[in-house]
């Protein structure tokens, strides 16, 4: 999901600086432009590689393990697995100036992380609302 979210953000003029997988997180301060994203899509979908290879290819930061939430940024779009964003991660994201979380995964934020977002009053779109594409229905009148 993160690959296609990145694609849409680039199309809309946004700057994506991080991507992660279960091994770690890359931080590309220059942003992930279309050609870099194409490289990632080949890496992940064809070669079945690890995101660390991006850091080696494009000479950017790599953080082993989880930690994308500690890098900084204004918007978080957790896109992978349940409970990937815990209270410590939520606090780090908020302390780094983050103010928007829109969940693409199913329940990626732990309950105490969600509480931190709600208490901070940031824009928070839980997966049940932000990732409702699979449960959308078409009505005819």
N, C-alpha and C positions, 0 to 999 in steps of 0.2 A: 504494500500500500504506500509506503514512504516514497518509492520511486515515482509513482504516478501523482502523488501529492506534490513532490518536488517539481515534476513536469508542469503541473498547473500553476504553481507559484511563479515559476520562471516566466511562463506565458503571460501572467498578470503583472509582471514587473517586480516581483518579490525577490529577495536575496536569501537563499538557503545556504547556511554555513556548516551544518552538521548532518551527518547520517551515521547510523550505528547498526551493528548486528550483535549477535550474542557474544562475540569476541571483544568488541570495543567500539569506540566512537572516533570518527574523524572530525576535525575542525579545520575548515578551509576558510581562512579570513577573507580571501578574495571572492568567495562564493562559488557555488556549484552551477556553472553555466551549462548550456545545452550540450556542448561537446563533452564536458566532463560527465554529465548525466548519462549520455549515450555510452560512455566508457563503463560507468557503474552498471547500467542495464546489461551490457555484455558480460561484465564480471559476474554479476549475481545470477542472471537468468540463463546464460549459455555456459560459461566456464565454471559456474558454481563456486566462485572464489569467496574470499573473506574481505571485508571492508578495509582491513589493514593494507591490502595491496594498493588501494587508492592513495593512501598516505605515502607509500613508497613511490608510486607513479607521479604524483603531483606535488610532492615535497611539502606536505602540510602536517599539522599535529595529529598524533594518534594517541588516544587514551585507552589503555587496556581495561577490560571489564566494563561495567556500567559507568555512567557518569556524564552522559550527554546533558543532563539537567544542570550540571555544575559549570558548564562552559560559558553560559551566558546567553543572551538573546531575549527578544521580547515575546515571542510566540513559541509555544510548545505544541507539537502535534504527535503525541505518542501513538505509534502505528503498529506495534508488534504484538505484544503478549500481555496477558493479565498480570497485574501487580508489578509492572516494570518500574513504576514511579511511586516511591514510598515517601514517608514524612520528611526524611532528611533531604531527599531529592527535591521535594516540593518547596521546602524552606530555601534551599540553594537557588532554585529557579526564581523564587520571589525576591531573595536578597540580591540577585543579579539584575533586577529590574524587569523581570518577566511579568506580563499582565494579561496574557491570553493563553488559555489551554483549550484545545478542541480535540477530543479523543477520537481517533480513528479506529483504535482497537477496542475489543470488548473488555471493559473494566480494567484498563491499564494502570489506573491510579488506586492505591490502597485507600481504605476508608479514612485513615488519619491524614493522608495527603489531600483527599477531597476536602476534608474539614479545613485544612490550612488554606486552600484556595477560596473556599466560601468565607472564612473568617477575614481573609485579606480583601474580599470584595472585588476580585479580579473578574474578567470575563471568562466564564468556565462553561464549556459545552460538554456535558457527559456523553459517553459513547451511546447511550440509549437515545439521545437526541441527535448528536452530531454524526453518528454512524448509522443512521436509520435506513439507509438505502436498501438493505436486505429485507426490510419489513414494510416498505412503502406499498401502498395500494392505489390503484386507479379507480376512481369512481365515475360512473356515468349517470347522468340525469336525463 
